[in-house]
Amino acid sequence: MAANSRCSAAEPPDLETQRREVEYLLRDCELRAGDSWFMVDHRWYEQWKEFVESGDQNSSCPGQIDNTELFEDVCSNHLKERLVENEDFVLVPAAAWHKLLSWYGMVDQQPPLERKVVDLPSTLKVEVYPVEIFLCLHGNMENVTTAQFSRTDSIHSIQMAMCRAFSLPPTCECRLWMKSSENNCERLRNVHMSVLDACLSSGMTVIMETRNADGTWPSTRPLILRNSVEEQDSYRGQPGVCGLTNLGNTCFMNSALQCLSNTPPLTEYFLQSIYLEELNFSNPLGMKGEIAEAYADVIKQMWSGHHYSVVPRVFKTKVGHFASQFLGYQQHDSQELLSFLLDGLHEDLNRVKNKEYIELRDAEGRPDQEVAEEAWRNHKRRNDSVIVDTFHGLFKSTLICPQCHKVSVTFDPFCYLSIPLPVSKERVMEVFFISLDPYAKPMQHRVLVPKVGKVLDLCLALSEMTQVPETQMVVADVFKHRFYKIYTPDESLSCILDRDDIFVYECSAQSDQQVLLALYLRERAHYRDYGSVSTTLFGHPLLLSVPRSSCSPEALYQIFLQRLARYVRAPNPSGELEEDDDDDEEELYKSQTNGISDDDEQDDAEPTGSSQSEACYADGPANTRHQDPIAPSEVHIRPPPPEEGDVHSMCTGAPKPLCSGDAGPSDGHIHARGEESRAEVDEEGNDEAENEEEPPQSDAIAEDDGKQEEACSPSSPVNEQAAKTRTCRRKKRLFDIQAVNCNGLERETGPNLTLSSQPYVALDWDAEIKKRFYNENEAEKYVKHSSMDVPLQQTTVQLQECIQLFTTVETLEEENPWYCPVCKKHQLATKKLDLWSLPEVLIIHLKRFSYTKFTREKLDTIVDFPLRNLDFSGCLLRKKLSNGEPPSRYDLIAVSNHYGGLRDGHYTSYARNKDNGQWYYFDDSKVTYATEEQIMTNAAYVLFYHRQDKMRKPCVATPSTSSAICTTSSTSTASSMQPPEADVSAVTPSCASAFAELTMETD
């Protein structure tokens, strides 16, 4: 009825009838949430009551309904504030209002004051004053309009009102923001929520933004680093052919997103915005719709055709917020992220708002078809989403008790299949064998050993090739010119990775009279201004057995020199290393480095007993990385004893031999005495010391030591004599011998230096001498054994073999027993899985990462998976056809790849574009064309198959592979079909990469 109809528009009934009808409606009408009531001016209503109660048709008629007194401004029809019910107005139900309006009409240009009944906490109330909200668009904040909404109205009603107010199509994709303060906006995410629940109040502003053509939102448009906004806006590429920026170790996330992005039913579901109607904000297992919306934003940007590459920063933040394991920027597993994402999308889009409790039943002898249908119905009663429609299948689980033979059959849903790969019981290792022959080059061998074997098994396999007894082999892991670990024969081979640099050293037969020395090479640099010396490791370390009787510095020097003979040139006997006066001054300077003079050292010494004539290595710091194969023992390095009247240190200025009475510098260094010609004598006729002679145990030794101390002291008068004797000539050694710890650093020890446990020794070279006598090129050379020429046979298995392995009978592990309802206890039952029904999109996870009690490894087996016509009819229990098509024939649509090993790696993906049918290779932000021949590699990790009866034919012509491909740069093209590199140089899982630290040349 028109609001401006007059009283005479319709003939009203008699006054008594009017009174009875209105009173009846007022008396019997109760407040119900959502019902409409109308405001009527109190003065007009009272006049009407007098009119109908008088019963006189000729008395004063109230005329048209007039609410003028209720408005603050007639033009704006805005209600006055603080109006009081039954004083300023009365409320009548909708039925009574329509009768009054039909009898008397309403004043022109006045709107009816309709008000809703709202269900406030603990009360029902007619909402006299609705919420008055300011509305505007994100792109035009100055154009503001005002609208009133009931507290029971949904946010969707505000959205529709804004579309009408700003002439936008009601189907446009938009989102609303509530501006609660000057600098704070909150997203109105749930459009089904009421105004009351959204905490909207009068005076607030609601801002609407519509999605850009490139899939972004105006409020969160990412900064384009490599390309300007104009270039992005002008770019038009194939939708879906878009890279994802690596935010820092997020290649696993990018790989999973690219595979899901090229899953047609899921992508079309989001591109058509169907998800907006199915967002579940009340699911306690969900993420309040935030994961679904963040994923939708990424998909719409990738499929807008306006981006070379998308930055998924918001999505990464949301994932880390709801799954703390993905916080930060550590490397993760793409399959783990895929599992979380599918589960999160399912719960955010679950059409079941209230999940009912369902008690699961065992088969109890019923037919499989009946039990399977019941299980699927129960699953759908609690889980109903696009994820279930697309990815969920059903398999049959059969458990048999080994004791009472109880058979339990259940049908369980699955989202993806994790199928095992056949695991070999042997592994191939590449090692370098270092012979005892100092002139033999290291030889690289390839040996076959048991995966769960010991280090002894490696030595046995190598012994067959080298004819060297395994008891004379020591295995070590070399890392950065030092021993990372020296293995014992009974250690497990599982702790040795394929990329480790393993050296096997031939050593003399071990006995109590032998000590195994670990030998490092160091280059020494002097800083005279600071009085300090720094050393750096170089070359490859050595392990060699030394007789305990040959541990004097002189004997060790000759042994080490002979061991390095292949690449260290011996000095010329004609005096190639003779020192002049400058050398003497240099040696005198070295003897006083770090502020310690020889007389200070002598004062701290304790010349007692035979320790006077012995210099010992001390134990280094505890080495937690090593379990040394040598039992703790003491080995003393004896210095050559001075003869009577020996003035060696006066003549040469070299550091004296270490003994308990002359400990030398307190940093634990072992100084070798300079090699002298036995024919030479000093100016005073004193003969040189004999190296093999033990010093006599008498007071004369201590006295002679005191003379030496006096001679070495720079403040002693004997220095004058030292200055005279500097003209004598001597020969300088190529290197000095130092006792070090396992890391090649000097050990902080006391005056007694003892070789115990595993001794480590460093040979310190001056840079100039190293340059002249050490042949680096020769030192790095090695030869290859014939075993290296035999190509490694890459293991290849059929995908069907892996699926059959998945469906074989297995016995449960002790950590995961089954509770038998008959035996009333946990049993190690046998379990068998069978496929019953398969989904539209089948995800197959290849379990390349193998973890057992003994080994941890990544399997690089090539799985031969078909790109087309993958038929599951042979392993599917249900043989029933649907729609005339086999329900088990699939085509490949995407592959997630993993390159690398257990510790690190890189993820990429292959995917087939749903619009043009072309295969692409996605490597983070880089996208290139791919051929079908490139797809099957040993890096394939997760496979995506689409059932043939659900596949669409490409709607766009397949592009030429010579055309440009979008990458992160607008100028990047791919004019040729080159195999993707994927940073294989850093992560290729080949044995050759295990020797990345080595710079050896092949001889």
Secondary structure, 3 states (H helix, E strand, C coil): CCCCCCHHHCCCCCHHHHHHHHHHHHHHCCCCCCCEEEEEEHHHHHHHHHHHHHCCCCCCCCCCECCHHHEEECCCCEECCCCCECCCEEEEEHHHHHHHHHHHCECCCCCCCEEEEEEECCEEEECCCCEEEEEEECCEEEEEEEEEECCCCEHHHHHHHHHHHCCCCCCCCEEEEEEEECCEEEEECCCCCECCCCCCCCCCEEEEEECCCCCCCHHHCCCCCCCCHHHHHHCCCCCCCCEECCCCCCHHHHHHHHHHHCCHHHHHHHHCCHHHHCCCCCCCCCCCCHHHHHHHHHHHHHCCCCCCEECCHHHHHHHHHHCHHHCCCCCCCHHHHHHHHHHHHHHHCCCCCCCCCCCCCCCCCCCHHHHHHHHHHHHHHHCCCHHHHHHCEEEEEEEECCCCCCEEEEEEEECCEEEECCCCCEEEEEEEEECCCCCCCCEEEEEEEECCCEHHHHHHHHHHHHCCCHHHEEEEEEECCEEEEECCCCCEHHHCCCCCCEEEEECCCCCCCEEEEEEEEEEEEEECCCCEEEEEEEEEEEEEEEEHHHCCHHHHHHHHHHHCCCCECCCCCCCCCECCHHHHHHHHHHCCHHHCCHHHHHHHCCCCHHHHHCEECCCCCCCCCCCCCCCCCCEEECCCCCCCCCCHHHHHCCCCCCECCECCCCCCCCCCCCCCCCCCCCCCCCCCCCCCCCCCCCHHHHHHHHHHHHHHCCCCCHHHHHHHHCCCCCECCCEEEEEECCCCCECCCCCCCCECCCCEEEEEEEHHHHHHHECHHHHCEEEECHHHCCCCCCCEEEHHHHHHHHCCCEECCCCCCEEECCCCEEECCEEEEEEEECCCEEEEEEECEEECCCCEEECCCEEECCCCCEECCCCECCCCCECCECCCEEEEEEEEEEEECCCCEEEEEEEECCCCCCEEEEECCEEEECCHHHHCCCCEEEEEEEEHHHCCCCCCCCCCCCCCCCCCCCCCCCCCCCCCCCCHHHHCCCHHHHHCCCCCEEC
